[in-house]
Amino acid sequence: MAAERRLRRTRACVRARDLRIVAPSEPGVDACVDHAIYQGGYFRLEAHVVAAPEQHLHLTVAEPSALAAGHRIKLDVADGWVIPQN
């Protein structure tokens, strides 16, 4: 008898410090930059996940950076946790 599988919605919680931009050929999450805000010595990037545009992320990148709104990036997620939803 095959085991029944139930699909549930979940949320992933990730801290900005656990996100890192990687090369397009590396594994990761495809994202698109919405805003790049200079904050003295680094930029705060606000982006959304391409596969789930309602999922917004933010991370910091050191200057210099040529990233701007509309740029596609790939993100490595170093750590985080999953919160199941009912």
FILOVO-231069 format. One record per atom (N, C-alpha, C): atom name; x, y, z. Coordinates in nm, 4 decimals. Layout:
FILOVO-231069
  atome         x         y         z
     CA         X         Y         Z
...
***
This chain:
FILOVO-231069
  atome         x         y         z
      N    0.0847   -0.1171    0.0000
     CA    0.0000    0.0000    0.0000
      C    0.0901    0.1245    0.0000
      N    0.0604    0.2161   -0.0873
     CA    0.1399    0.3393   -0.0968
      C    0.1030    0.4344    0.0167
      N    0.2028    0.4976    0.0709
     CA    0.1791    0.5946    0.1775
      C    0.1175    0.7210    0.1180
      N    0.0215    0.7756    0.1890
     CA   -0.0435    0.8985    0.1431
      C    0.0451    1.0171    0.1758
      N    0.0597    1.1046    0.0804
     CA    0.1401    1.2254    0.1006
      C    0.0496    1.3460    0.1022
      N    0.0687    1.4285    0.2012
     CA   -0.0073    1.5529    0.2089
      C    0.0880    1.6688    0.1864
      N    0.0480    1.7562    0.0971
     CA    0.1275    1.8757    0.0728
      C    0.0757    1.9864    0.1621
      N    0.1661    2.0508    0.2318
     CA    0.1285    2.1616    0.3196
      C    0.2069    2.2850    0.2817
      N    0.1441    2.3984    0.3036
     CA    0.2141    2.5251    0.2836
      C    0.3095    2.5459    0.3998
      N    0.4228    2.6042    0.3690
     CA    0.5195    2.6372    0.4728
      C    0.5765    2.7753    0.4451
      N    0.6411    2.8295    0.5433
     CA    0.7146    2.9559    0.5284
      C    0.8587    2.9298    0.5651
      N    0.9469    2.9931    0.4929
     CA    1.0887    2.9839    0.5245
      C    1.1319    3.1166    0.5846
      N    1.2006    3.1096    0.6949
     CA    1.2548    3.2296    0.7591
      C    1.4061    3.2287    0.7405
      N    1.4565    3.3382    0.6855
     CA    1.5984    3.3493    0.6563
      C    1.6451    3.4878    0.6982
      N    1.7566    3.4940    0.7667
     CA    1.8144    3.6240    0.8033
      C    1.8943    3.6791    0.6855
      N    1.8961    3.8114    0.6740
     CA    1.9684    3.8759    0.5643
      C    2.1147    3.8325    0.5609
      N    2.1746    3.8132    0.6769
     CA    2.3173    3.7747    0.6805
      C    2.3408    3.6340    0.6267
      N    2.2333    3.5549    0.6105
     CA    2.2459    3.4190    0.5590
      C    2.2231    3.4099    0.4085
      N    2.2069    3.5251    0.3415
     CA    2.1912    3.5290    0.1966
      C    2.3202    3.5809    0.1336
      N    2.3619    3.5151    0.0256
     CA    2.4854    3.5547   -0.0426
      C    2.4631    3.5402   -0.1919
      N    2.5051    3.6412   -0.2678
     CA    2.4936    3.6349   -0.4136
      C    2.5999    3.5395   -0.4669
      N    2.5568    3.4490   -0.5548
     CA    2.6477    3.3515   -0.6156
      C    2.6388    3.3624   -0.7674
      N    2.7289    3.2948   -0.8354
     CA    2.7312    3.2940   -0.9816
      C    2.6045    3.2284   -1.0361
      N    2.5585    3.2717   -1.1532
     CA    2.4365    3.2142   -1.2120
      C    2.4431    3.0635   -1.2318
      N    2.5621    3.0079   -1.2475
     CA    2.5765    2.8639   -1.2694
      C    2.5696    2.7826   -1.1399
      N    2.5772    2.8487   -1.0252
     CA    2.5738    2.7780   -0.8970
      C    2.4297    2.7530   -0.8533
      N    2.4097    2.6521   -0.7662
     CA    2.2748    2.6287   -0.7140
      C    2.2310    2.7465   -0.6274
      N    2.1029    2.7745   -0.6290
     CA    2.0516    2.8829   -0.5470
      C    1.9119    2.9233   -0.5877
      N    1.8683    3.0335   -0.5333
     CA    1.7344    3.0868   -0.5560
      C    1.7450    3.2050   -0.6521
      N    1.6688    3.2009   -0.7610
     CA    1.6668    3.3123   -0.8551
      C    1.5849    3.4260   -0.7965
      N    1.6416    3.5469   -0.8027
     CA    1.5737    3.6644   -0.7489
      C    1.5939    3.7814   -0.8434
      N    1.5118    3.8830   -0.8248
     CA    1.5214    4.0052   -0.9046
      C    1.5288    4.1240   -0.8093
      N    1.6250    4.2127   -0.8330
     CA    1.6444    4.3291   -0.7472
      C    1.5312    4.4296   -0.7710
      N    1.4683    4.4740   -0.6630
     CA    1.3650    4.5775   -0.6695
      C    1.4241    4.7154   -0.6395
      N    1.5139    4.7212   -0.5423
     CA    1.5779    4.8469   -0.5028
      C    1.7195    4.8177   -0.4555
      N    1.8105    4.9107   -0.4826
     CA    1.9460    4.9058   -0.4280
      C    1.9664    5.0394   -0.3574
      N    1.9796    5.0354   -0.2267
     CA    1.9851    5.1573   -0.1460
      C    2.1235    5.1691   -0.0836
      N    2.1957    5.2752   -0.1206
     CA    2.3293    5.2954   -0.0659
      C    2.3184    5.3387    0.0797
      N    2.3978    5.2729    0.1664
     CA    2.3926    5.3051    0.3085
      C    2.5317    5.3268    0.3668
      N    2.6203    5.3844    0.2906
     CA    2.7536    5.4181    0.3402
      C    2.8415    5.2961    0.3610
      N    2.9140    5.2555    0.2580
     CA    3.0029    5.1405    0.2678
      C    2.9399    5.0114    0.2191
      N    2.8102    5.0094    0.2067
     CA    2.7406    4.8915    0.1557
      C    2.6061    4.9340    0.0973
      N    2.5454    4.8399    0.0258
     CA    2.4129    4.8609   -0.0305
      C    2.3156    4.7643    0.0344
      N    2.1967    4.8105    0.0620
     CA    2.0878    4.7223    0.1037
      C    2.0096    4.6909   -0.0226
      N    2.0045    4.5632   -0.0585
     CA    1.9271    4.5205   -0.1743
      C    1.7924    4.4695   -0.1280
      N    1.6891    4.5151   -0.1924
     CA    1.5553    4.4610   -0.1724
      C    1.5210    4.3887   -0.3013
      N    1.4787    4.2636   -0.2889
     CA    1.4552    4.1797   -0.4057
      C    1.3337    4.0918   -0.3829
      N    1.2896    4.0262   -0.4889
     CA    1.1829    3.9271   -0.4750
      C    1.2266    3.7975   -0.5428
      N    1.1719    3.6876   -0.4961
     CA    1.1999    3.5558   -0.5519
      C    1.1274    3.5452   -0.6859
      N    1.1983    3.5069   -0.7913
     CA    1.1387    3.5013   -0.9249
      C    1.0220    3.4028   -0.9293
      N    1.0382    3.2856   -0.8695
     CA    0.9332    3.1834   -0.8733
      C    0.8144    3.2149   -0.7831
      N    0.8312    3.3104   -0.6914
     CA    0.7235    3.3489   -0.5985
      C    0.7348    3.4994   -0.5736
      N    0.6877    3.5819   -0.6685
     CA    0.7078    3.7265   -0.6601
      C    0.6544    3.7922   -0.5325
      N    0.5652    3.7259   -0.4633
     CA    0.5133    3.7822   -0.3379
      C    0.6118    3.7649   -0.2223
      N    0.7192    3.6884   -0.2436
     CA    0.8202    3.6649   -0.1405
      C    0.9331    3.7664   -0.1556
      N    0.9432    3.8566   -0.0603
     CA    1.0431    3.9631   -0.0649
      C    1.1609    3.9315    0.0271
      N    1.2791    3.9721   -0.0164
     CA    1.4027    3.9481    0.0579
      C    1.4807    4.0778    0.0675
      N    1.5665    4.0869    0.1664
     CA    1.6634    4.1957    0.1684
      C    1.7964    4.1396    0.2160
      N    1.9030    4.2002    0.1643
     CA    2.0377    4.1585    0.2013
      C    2.1305    4.2761    0.1795
      N    2.2510    4.2660    0.2310
     CA    2.3484    4.3720    0.2127
      C    2.4636    4.3213    0.1264
      N    2.5173    4.4120    0.0449
     CA    2.6355    4.3823   -0.0357
      C    2.7323    4.4993   -0.0211
      N    2.8596    4.4665   -0.0149
     CA    2.9627    4.5698    0.0011
      C    2.9748    4.6521   -0.1269
      N    3.0167    4.7776   -0.1089
     CA    3.0445    4.8574   -0.2282
      C    3.1825    4.8198   -0.2794
      N    3.2154    4.8386   -0.4033
     CA    3.1275    4.8901   -0.5078
      C    3.0327    4.7814   -0.5558
      N    2.9171    4.8228   -0.6024
     CA    2.8186    4.7309   -0.6572
      C    2.7453    4.8013   -0.7702
      N    2.7291    4.7319   -0.8805
     CA    2.6586    4.7875   -0.9958
      C    2.5145    4.7367   -1.0014
      N    2.4713    4.6643   -0.8984
     CA    2.3354    4.6102   -0.8992
      C    2.2331    4.7222   -0.8852
      N    2.1250    4.7101   -0.9610
     CA    2.0179    4.8100   -0.9586
      C    1.8853    4.7394   -0.9847
      N    1.7772    4.8125   -0.9705
     CA    1.6436    4.7571   -0.9945
      C    1.6390    4.6890   -1.1309
      N    1.5825    4.5689   -1.1316
     CA    1.5686    4.4924   -1.2550
      C    1.6759    4.3881   -1.2775
      N    1.7890    4.3987   -1.2077
     CA    1.8948    4.2986   -1.2240
      C    1.8507    4.1651   -1.1653
      N    1.8819    4.0574   -1.2370
     CA    1.8562    3.9222   -1.1867
      C    1.9799    3.8754   -1.1117
      N    1.9583    3.8110   -0.9978
     CA    2.0668    3.7570   -0.9165
      C    2.0316    3.6160   -0.8734
      N    2.1312    3.5419   -0.8308
     CA    2.1093    3.4093   -0.7728
      C    2.1620    3.4144   -0.6307
      N    2.0827    3.3629   -0.5374
     CA    2.1172    3.3696   -0.3957
      C    2.1397    3.2320   -0.3368
      N    2.2461    3.2199   -0.2603
     CA    2.2711    3.1014   -0.1788
      C    2.2122    3.1297   -0.0409
      N    2.1421    3.0328    0.0132
     CA    2.0837    3.0453    0.1467
      C    2.1660    2.9580    0.2401
      N    2.2438    3.0223    0.3287
     CA    2.3355    2.9496    0.4166
      C    2.2641    2.8855    0.5354
      N    2.1557    2.9462    0.5806
     CA    2.0876    2.8954    0.6989
      C    1.9452    2.9487    0.6993
      N    1.8633    2.8917    0.7809
     CA    1.7247    2.9352    0.7933
      C    1.6434    2.8257    0.8584
      N    1.5152    2.8459    0.8671
     CA    1.4285    2.7453    0.9251
      C    1.2930    2.7510    0.8567
      N    1.2193    2.6398    0.8669
     CA    1.0883    2.6261    0.8033
      C    0.9809    2.6278    0.9108
      N    0.8770    2.7044    0.8867
     CA    0.7625    2.7121    0.9789
      C    0.6408    2.6569    0.9049
      N    0.5915    2.5380    0.9404
     CA    0.4732    2.4832    0.8731
      C    0.3497    2.5691    0.9005
      N    0.2641    2.5788    0.8020
     CA    0.1364    2.6494    0.8180
      C    0.0240    2.5483    0.8042
      N   -0.0800    2.5692    0.8784
     CA   -0.1960    2.4781    0.8699
      C   -0.2926    2.5223    0.7654
***
